[in-house]
Amino acid sequence: MKVIGFTGNYGDADDGSLQAYLMADSSILYSPRPLFMPDFAPQFVATPSIVVRMGRLGKCIAPRFAHRYWDAVTASFSVQACGSPDAPVLGVLDRAFDGAAVVGEWVDTSTLTDVLHTPVTFLVNGEPVATRQLADMHVGIEELLARVSVRCSIKMGDLLLTGDCAPAHALTPGDRLSATINGTTVLDVKVKL
């Protein structure tokens, strides 16, 4: 199973600033388990993202068929280490460590009237930081899947973090990361040392 993330893709970002990154399957931390901040870096930041789950195997997926390949949606926070002393050598792992992809409960796309226009609200310590929907993306799911599947096969259970829905939030112990889809809480995680 792969976790494929993108930076940008919402708000002021444009297609030219879109960058991809990979995370290990051990990076996934499902809500409501707490996020324990590692000690290998002095600072960690969390960036909200809407994430979709792949429901079937595919390679070189044409954009017009991409809707057949994902079956669920949820909210996530992608956690990244900042200022790590190993960054010149291990910088790629600053987004791929254990627990770096905080993922909420899945909502099956068949239960949503219009999945592309379903609001996802992200909160930090109870304060909303962003409300986005998949339709807000500069590069849509169909095109993202087409671009990714040319390079690697898409498998059942793979996750696609669609982009940064808001600026990164510097984490401190005691913070609470949460999110709702259509007003229903799907993610609620405490940050601990």
DOFI-47526 format. One line per 2 residues: number of its first residue (from 1); their letters; for each residue x, y, z of N, C-alpha, C. Coordinates in steps of 0.001 Angstrom, whole numbers, always signed. Layout:
BEGIN
NUM	a	X:Y:Z:X:Y:Z:X:Y:Z  ...
***
This chain:
BEGIN
1	mk	+843:-1179:+0:+0:+0:+0:+885:+1239:+0  +473:+2233:-769:+1222:+3477:-874:+389:+4642:-360
3	vi	+1087:+5655:+137:+467:+6935:+459:+1151:+7959:-420  +386:+8548:-1336:+929:+9522:-2276:+315:+10872:-1941
5	gf	+1164:+11837:-1647:+679:+13160:-1278:+1100:+14213:-2277  +356:+15309:-2272:+683:+16461:-3117:+709:+17714:-2270
7	tg	+1611:+18618:-2598:+1619:+19932:-1970:+895:+20893:-2907  +414:+21998:-2365:-322:+22950:-3206:-1665:+22369:-3617
9	ny	-2137:+22755:-4773:-3357:+22247:-5415:-4646:+22903:-4938  -4597:+23750:-3925:-5769:+24495:-3465:-5371:+25956:-3286
11	gd	-6359:+26836:-3230:-6101:+28240:-2906:-5244:+28944:-3935  -4186:+29605:-3462:-3338:+30415:-4337:-2337:+29599:-5130
13	ad	-2229:+28299:-4838:-1292:+27459:-5582:-1753:+27334:-7029  -816:+26979:-7905:-1181:+26718:-9302:-572:+25386:-9727
15	dg	-953:+24942:-10907:-514:+23633:-11391:+1005:+23524:-11409  +1703:+24623:-11725:+3158:+24592:-11797:+3831:+24358:-10461
17	sl	+3153:+24655:-9354:+3762:+24470:-8030:+3420:+23116:-7418  +2657:+22291:-8117:+2251:+20986:-7607:+3461:+20059:-7515
19	qa	+3684:+19515:-6317:+4777:+18577:-6086:+4220:+17338:-5402  +4782:+16180:-5711:+4339:+14923:-5109:+5370:+14426:-4099
21	yl	+4904:+13656:-3128:+5792:+12991:-2185:+5173:+11647:-1815  +5998:+10724:-1346:+5546:+9389:-953:+5734:+9198:+544
23	ma	+4828:+8438:+1134:+4922:+8088:+2545:+4784:+6576:+2664  +5397:+6009:+3691:+5300:+4575:+3923:+3927:+4228:+4486
25	ds	+3512:+2975:+4356:+2222:+2588:+4936:+2255:+2699:+6457  +3447:+2623:+7063:+3553:+2801:+8512:+3356:+4264:+8922
27	si	+3308:+5160:+7950:+3050:+6571:+8234:+1597:+6820:+8622  +706:+5900:+8291:-725:+6113:+8533:-1051:+5965:+10019
29	ly	-1698:+6988:+10556:-2190:+6980:+11927:-3675:+7277:+11861  -4489:+6278:+12195:-5935:+6464:+12116:-6476:+7106:+13384
31	sp	-7372:+8061:+13193:-8084:+8706:+14290:-8916:+7639:+14989  -9031:+7651:+16305:-8683:+8683:+17278:-7375:+8430:+18025
33	rp	-6495:+7568:+17535:-5220:+7327:+18220:-4436:+8630:+18311  -3742:+8890:+19412:-3002:+10150:+19548:-1761:+10181:+18660
35	lf	-1361:+11372:+18304:-128:+11588:+17546:+979:+11904:+18535  +1962:+11012:+18639:+3110:+11246:+19510:+4221:+11888:+18679
37	mp	+4625:+13076:+19095:+5658:+13793:+18357:+7009:+13123:+18590  +7704:+12742:+17508:+9022:+12121:+17670:+10037:+13142:+18201
39	df	+11230:+12657:+18523:+12246:+13552:+19058:+13407:+13799:+18096  +13268:+13399:+16835:+14390:+13557:+15912:+14463:+14937:+15259
41	ap	+13491:+15802:+15518:+13502:+17160:+14961:+12955:+18123:+16017  +13374:+19391:+15955:+12912:+20354:+16961:+11482:+20842:+16747
43	qf	+10972:+20733:+15521:+9639:+21268:+15230:+8920:+20366:+14232  +7598:+20270:+14393:+6767:+19535:+13452:+5591:+20423:+13071
45	va	+5179:+20341:+11817:+4023:+21090:+11346:+3020:+20124:+10735  +1734:+20499:+10796:+664:+19666:+10238:-91:+20463:+9190
47	tp	-310:+19853:+8039:-1009:+20487:+6937:-2252:+19672:+6597  -3449:+20310:+6575:-4672:+19565:+6275:-4781:+19208:+4799
49	si	-5410:+18067:+4531:-5614:+17620:+3153:-6848:+16728:+3085  -7533:+16772:+1952:-8591:+15798:+1685:-7910:+14584:+1064
51	vv	-8287:+13402:+1530:-7641:+12186:+1046:-8689:+11237:+478  -8324:+10573:-617:-9205:+9578:-1227:-8508:+8220:-1206
53	rm	-9326:+7162:-1143:-8810:+5793:-1070:-9098:+5061:-2379  -8092:+4359:-2868:-8246:+3598:-4096:-8990:+2294:-3809
55	gr	-9908:+1945:-4719:-10728:+763:-4527:-10472:-339:-5524  -9534:-118:-6446:-9233:-1172:-7419:-7851:-961:-8016
57	lg	-7363:-1982:-8695:-6047:-1975:-9312:-6104:-1248:-10650  -5075:-447:-10950:-5049:+235:-12233:-3663:+706:-12618
59	kc	-3429:+810:-13912:-2165:+1287:-14466:-2490:+2117:-15694  -1828:+3252:-15852:-2064:+4150:-16988:-3560:+4465:-17129
61	ia	-4141:+4972:-16072:-5578:+5247:-16025:-5896:+6506:-16819  -6804:+6398:-17771:-7249:+7573:-18520:-8127:+8432:-17614
63	pr	-7988:+9763:-17676:-8780:+10641:-16796:-10282:+10349:-16835  -10822:+9993:-18000:-12272:+9775:-18093:-12740:+8542:-17336
65	fa	-11791:+7636:-16976:-12144:+6434:-16227:-11726:+6510:-14758  -11057:+7574:-14362:-10468:+7655:-13021:-11505:+7567:-11908
67	hr	-12719:+8039:-12153:-13752:+8003:-11103:-14071:+6579:-10652  -13736:+5600:-11469:-14002:+4200:-11119:-12998:+3643:-10110
69	yw	-11899:+4355:-9891:-10784:+3793:-9124:-10725:+4213:-7668  -11534:+5168:-7252:-11527:+5541:-5836:-12930:+5396:-5272
71	da	-12992:+4960:-3989:-14290:+4592:-3430:-14615:+5238:-2088  -13684:+5998:-1507:-13941:+6610:-204:-13129:+7887:-60
73	vt	-13597:+8741:+831:-12953:+10037:+1073:-12918:+10297:+2571  -11915:+11025:+3015:-11850:+11470:+4398:-10922:+12673:+4486
75	as	-10695:+13140:+5705:-9791:+14254:+5961:-8499:+13719:+6562  -7424:+14459:+6382:-6161:+14057:+6985:-5324:+15288:+7301
77	fs	-4343:+15079:+8154:-3296:+16060:+8400:-1979:+15374:+8086  -1200:+15978:+7212:+121:+15466:+6881:+1129:+16191:+7773
79	vq	+1883:+15419:+8543:+2834:+15995:+9501:+4232:+15936:+8904  +4975:+17035:+9068:+6318:+17128:+8503:+7277:+17651:+9559
81	ac	+8473:+17067:+9597:+9522:+17527:+10508:+10204:+18746:+9913  +10553:+19699:+10764:+11261:+20907:+10335:+12533:+21052:+11163
83	gs	+13615:+21402:+10496:+14868:+21648:+11208:+15574:+20401:+11679  +15323:+19276:+11037:+15985:+18033:+11415:+17478:+18108:+11103
85	pd	+18358:+17731:+12049:+19802:+17782:+11776:+20225:+16815:+10679  +19407:+15799:+10394:+19725:+14827:+9340:+19147:+15216:+7982
87	ap	+18562:+16412:+7879:+17847:+16804:+6659:+18661:+16659:+5374  +19954:+17029:+5344:+20690:+16864:+4081:+20733:+15422:+3588
89	vl	+20726:+14467:+4515:+20817:+13056:+4130:+19441:+12394:+4099  +18610:+12682:+5102:+17345:+11971:+5280:+16126:+12873:+5096
91	gv	+16273:+13995:+4413:+15181:+14958:+4273:+13913:+14383:+3684  +14033:+13406:+2803:+12845:+12811:+2190:+11995:+12092:+3240
93	ld	+12616:+11680:+4344:+11891:+10985:+5404:+11204:+11944:+6375  +11414:+13245:+6202:+10771:+14224:+7076:+9254:+14228:+6913
95	ra	+8735:+13614:+5838:+7294:+13476:+5628:+6837:+12024:+5697  +7751:+11095:+5888:+7411:+9675:+5748:+7602:+8868:+7020
97	fd	+7774:+9524:+8154:+8004:+8784:+9386:+6698:+8170:+9912  +6819:+7265:+10855:+5652:+6583:+11430:+4697:+7596:+12052
99	ga	+3427:+7540:+11660:+2410:+8439:+12199:+2303:+9779:+11508  +3020:+9981:+10411:+3032:+11291:+9745:+1772:+11583:+8937
101	av	+975:+10576:+8647:-279:+10773:+7906:-1448:+10466:+8839  -1985:+11515:+9458:-3112:+11359:+10377:-4378:+11305:+9527
103	vg	-5072:+10163:+9541:-6186:+9914:+8629:-7469:+9672:+9419  -8564:+10268:+8954:-9861:+10130:+9613:-10622:+8889:+9176
105	ew	-11850:+8788:+9647:-12728:+7670:+9284:-13194:+7846:+7841  -13284:+6735:+7127:-13653:+6773:+5718:-15150:+6981:+5531
107	vd	-15476:+7781:+4524:-16866:+7969:+4103:-16970:+7419:+2690  -17803:+6408:+2502:-17962:+5786:+1190:-18559:+6804:+216
109	ts	-17986:+6902:-968:-18455:+7888:-1947:-19902:+7644:-2350  -20363:+6397:-2271:-21745:+6094:-2666:-22764:+6670:-1687
111	tl	-22328:+7060:-490:-23252:+7629:+498:-23367:+9148:+382  -22558:+9742:-487:-22563:+11194:-654:-23308:+11577:-1926
113	td	-24156:+12565:-1834:-24938:+13008:-2993:-24037:+13548:-4090  -23072:+14404:-3709:-22145:+15006:-4671:-20782:+15071:-4012
115	vl	-19972:+14037:-4195:-18701:+13920:-3485:-17757:+15080:-3792  -17789:+15596:-5005:-16871:+16688:-5362:-17223:+18001:-4673
117	ht	-18494:+18174:-4290:-18925:+19421:-3654:-19304:+19237:-2187  -18841:+18160:-1573:-19085:+17918:-147:-18058:+18687:+676
119	pv	-18508:+19548:+1597:-17552:+20356:+2368:-16797:+19552:+3414  -15486:+19794:+3473:-14614:+19205:+4480:-14024:+20368:+5278
121	tf	-14282:+20388:+6572:-13797:+21468:+7427:-12711:+20937:+8349  -11597:+21660:+8405:-10456:+21292:+9244:-10369:+22253:+10417
123	lv	-10104:+21698:+11602:-10021:+22509:+12814:-8739:+22194:+13573  -8144:+23226:+14155:-7005:+23068:+15046:-7405:+23690:+16374
125	ng	-7398:+22886:+17416:-7824:+23330:+18752:-9226:+23926:+18729  -10102:+23311:+17932:-11498:+23727:+17871:-11781:+24914:+16981
127	ep	-10747:+25548:+16426:-10914:+26710:+15547:-10789:+26276:+14087  -11773:+26598:+13240:-11674:+26229:+11820:-10484:+26925:+11145
129	va	-9715:+26148:+10396:-8592:+26715:+9644:-8846:+26663:+8138  -9785:+25825:+7700:-10115:+25752:+6270:-11375:+24933:+6067
131	tr	-12144:+25311:+5056:-13238:+24488:+4551:-13023:+24364:+3054  -12838:+23141:+2613:-12558:+22876:+1194:-13468:+21770:+696
133	ql	-13471:+21607:-624:-14145:+20489:-1271:-13269:+20030:-2426  -13455:+18821:-2867:-12616:+18303:-3951:-12726:+19151:-5216
135	ad	-13861:+19786:-5418:-14041:+20630:-6603:-13143:+21861:-6581  -12558:+22206:-5424:-11682:+23382:-5315:-10284:+23149:-5864
137	mh	-9938:+21904:-6163:-8575:+21601:-6593:-8257:+22228:-7948  -7006:+22653:-8107:-6554:+23153:-9411:-6387:+21998:-10391
139	vg	-5827:+20889:-9888:-5676:+19673:-10686:-6578:+18630:-10038  -7631:+18206:-10737:-8642:+17313:-10179:-8166:+15885:-9976
141	ie	-8986:+15114:-9274:-8673:+13716:-8985:-8364:+12943:-10256  -9160:+13155:-11304:-8975:+12402:-12546:-7572:+12611:-13113
143	el	-7141:+13872:-13140:-5821:+14177:-13688:-4706:+13701:-12753  -4894:+13850:-11439:-3882:+13364:-10491:-3674:+11861:-10644
145	la	-4781:+11107:-10723:-4667:+9657:-10882:-4001:+9283:-12204  -4333:+10020:-13250:-3717:+9749:-14548:-2200:+9965:-14472
147	rv	-1786:+11058:-13841:-351:+11363:-13728:+385:+10331:-12884  -210:+9939:-11761:+431:+8972:-10869:+487:+7594:-11510
149	sv	-606:+7155:-12128:-691:+5780:-12630:+172:+5522:-13860  +678:+6552:-14483:+1640:+6369:-15566:+2970:+5882:-14989
151	rc	+3272:+6339:-13775:+4560:+6030:-13157:+4524:+4772:-12280  +3398:+4517:-11634:+3310:+3330:-10772:+1870:+2830:-10736
153	si	+1727:+1554:-10526:+390:+963:-10465:-354:+1462:-9234  -1641:+1706:-9415:-2523:+2046:-8306:-3096:+731:-7779
155	km	-3042:+531:-6456:-3537:-708:-5865:-4642:-418:-4864  -5457:-1413:-4592:-6523:-1270:-3601:-5915:-856:-2264
157	gd	-6521:+163:-1655:-6046:+628:-355:-5046:+1758:-422  -4488:+2048:-1605:-3586:+3193:-1732:-4326:+4478:-1377
159	ll	-3616:+5419:-769:-4207:+6694:-384:-3605:+7819:-1200  -4441:+8782:-1557:-4002:+9944:-2327:-4394:+11205:-1567
161	lt	-3386:+11896:-994:-3613:+13169:-324:-3603:+14235:-1405  -4722:+14918:-1578:-4947:+15727:-2775:-4278:+17098:-2787
163	gd	-3714:+17536:-1677:-3031:+18823:-1659:-3241:+19558:-351  -2482:+20620:-148:-2549:+21405:+1083:-3790:+22293:+1071
165	ca	-4719:+22019:+1969:-5972:+22784:+2041:-5825:+24090:+2814  -4745:+24238:+3572:-4499:+25436:+4370:-3007:+25473:+4684
167	pa	-2495:+26621:+5150:-1088:+26674:+5558:-793:+25708:+6698  +465:+25334:+6815:+894:+24412:+7858:+751:+25058:+9240
169	ha	+418:+24230:+10222:+279:+24671:+11618:+1409:+24058:+12435  +2177:+24888:+13164:+3243:+24385:+14025:+2617:+23655:+15217
171	lt	+3022:+22419:+15417:+2422:+21585:+16459:+3093:+21776:+17810  +2283:+21750:+18853:+2768:+21719:+20225:+1978:+20645:+20964
173	pg	+2598:+20029:+21982:+1861:+19020:+22754:+583:+19627:+23334  -499:+18878:+23252:-1787:+19363:+23724:-2687:+19854:+22607
175	dr	-2126:+20088:+21418:-2957:+20493:+20277:-3959:+19391:+19948  -5075:+19803:+19367:-6090:+18854:+18913:-6370:+19125:+17436
177	ls	-6211:+18109:+16609:-6478:+18188:+15177:-7786:+17469:+14909  -8705:+18142:+14232:-9990:+17507:+13946:-10511:+17956:+12588
179	at	-11506:+17235:+12096:-12096:+17552:+10798:-13491:+16963:+10715  -14323:+17613:+9899:-15684:+17121:+9661:-15927:+17028:+8158
181	in	-16806:+16107:+7789:-17299:+16016:+6412:-18809:+16149:+6487  -19326:+17157:+5825:-20773:+17431:+5875:-21266:+17597:+7310
183	gt	-20420:+18157:+8169:-20803:+18396:+9550:-20601:+17225:+10495  -20205:+16061:+9984:-19976:+14878:+10816:-18484:+14730:+11080
185	tv	-18106:+14601:+12340:-16694:+14468:+12700:-16129:+13151:+12180  -15026:+13243:+11424:-14365:+12054:+10906:-12947:+11909:+11451
187	ld	-12427:+12990:+12053:-11050:+12952:+12562:-10994:+13766:+13843  -10357:+13195:+14878:-10178:+13901:+16142:-8980:+13286:+16846
189	vk	-7864:+13995:+16827:-6596:+13455:+17324:-5931:+14465:+18239  -5399:+13975:+19355:-4615:+14810:+20272:-3129:+14639:+19965
191	vk	-2378:+15724:+20104:-930:+15692:+19915:-285:+15536:+21290  +599:+14536:+21420:+1263:+14277:+22687:+2754:+14167:+22488
193	l	+3485:+14305:+23593:+4943:+14109:+23561:+5279:+12641:+23637
***
